[in-house]
């Protein structure tokens, strides 16, 4: 007995819908977990806090870490108006290259050199970089630094909704700081660090942590990366904390705009602080907003 045309049409429609279901699922899961891309942004007016003891070799005799540490605001009058040769709209330029696959990611990043300046008349005697500055002396100071790093991530979860990744990182803090007055200058060029670049002392350090990204990631995601370390090697030891968070919108899948914030903390010192020559002890923080443009290709 022949089936009615209505039953035939309904049957064909059911078969078509079943065949189309995998296609719709594939379309829903069309988020690409593999990207090559770049981020160009600004670290907007970061605030710097520093208490430090910095010795060094003076012209006459070595000067040790005498007295309490200095504070760049209270003792040196450092303003929080940041300056750089690489600025845009009051922010320091920074960049990142990233390579993402489903199971791993690598990113290389750098924050361009930036500095703070201060002018003050000392209210107490301080020692910095092998020079002794006495009370009532007018001094000028300059604190210049930059940051570079490489992050390796293992993506234990990576889909269109969430990416969860342990992070192993290698990073470098470069500092070129000086305090001077007429005929006298102390700086960081001679302190004991493993590497030097021009007048900057380079402090390499590792970090471990995690990164999480969540949202409808093709169009929108929230991210948080927290890393830190305790390390001891060569002549230095210390600990670090790095927190980076943001919100990114992708008006088109390969172009994004990210607004976020960053907090960096360093507690780094010479191993043998009894050594009066070339020693240092830094308690350092940076805090600021970030704004970036992201371009990515899957």
Helices and strands as residue ranges (DSSP letters): H 5-28, E 35-54, E 70-71, E 87-88, E 91-100, E 104-121, E 126-128, E 131-133, E 138-158, E 162-181, E 184-187, E 195-197, E 200-214, E 220-233, E 236-252, E 255-270, E 280-297
